[in-house]
């Protein structure tokens, strides 16, 4: 009888120990993701669990602010930082050409430049980094046509999935005319290793592939992925349904460029016109993931984004 009582006591004791271990383990699992940001002169470096992920660069020597590198699971950048043929593609960026006679996209600072007025780290050290960035669009001997305010939120839903939310509000400081241009708004340039021309896959939400199947096609998202070494990794750009022109048609190239580009398909096929004081808010989500779009469950992740 005494033996049975002792056995019951120890079983109860070990159950309590096991329950405590499970609770602690769960708490550690939730707390293990630590994302930090550090401002160094004209850039902000972001690390995820002490691994460098990306830099947000806003130097006044650059055409516009941009992210580079954007490191994937292989710890190499999934994006490309310019090249000889296309020096105006700076990794992951936001800009526009043909704005009131200015160029806020291609090389040549004298043609126009998106200048950071302030870049502040709002949140760091927990499960997300939040950055606020205010910019002015300027060129010599001309009044600034646009200012914009960006909120950048970086999270890591899993060890194989990093996420950048890029929300931007553009405010016109005068009447603005953007002539038809393929150089407009949020864009990504993949590393050549992951591009279609080198065996990679570009696919939209409808399953259409490569430049031939995605160029000029309206779609909520496009994913580009490819194999580097023994790892497959990629990057997705999503448009939020609240965006004007949603879903915008995409300008795509098999060498690795892709962008949802409403300014290339204006309603009158000539220009996009905005009156002074108008505000245009655009939301994008970038996924940096292991595997291809199916492995990363991009379609279901977009369904989640739609409701946010």
Protein Blocks (a to p, Z undefined) as FASTA:
>chain_A
ZZmmmmmmmmmmmmmmmmmmmmmmmmmmmmmpccddddehjaccddeehiafbdcdfbfk
bfbdcddddddfkopafbdehifklmmbghjacddehiehiackbgcjknoccddfbdcd
fbghiabdcdddddddddehiacfbdcddddddddfbfkbccdddddddddfbdcddddd
fbgcjaddddfklgmknopacddfkopacjklmgopacfbdcddddehjbccdddddddf
kbghiacdddddfklpacddfklmcfkomaccddehiacdddddddddehjfklnommmm
mmmmmmZZ
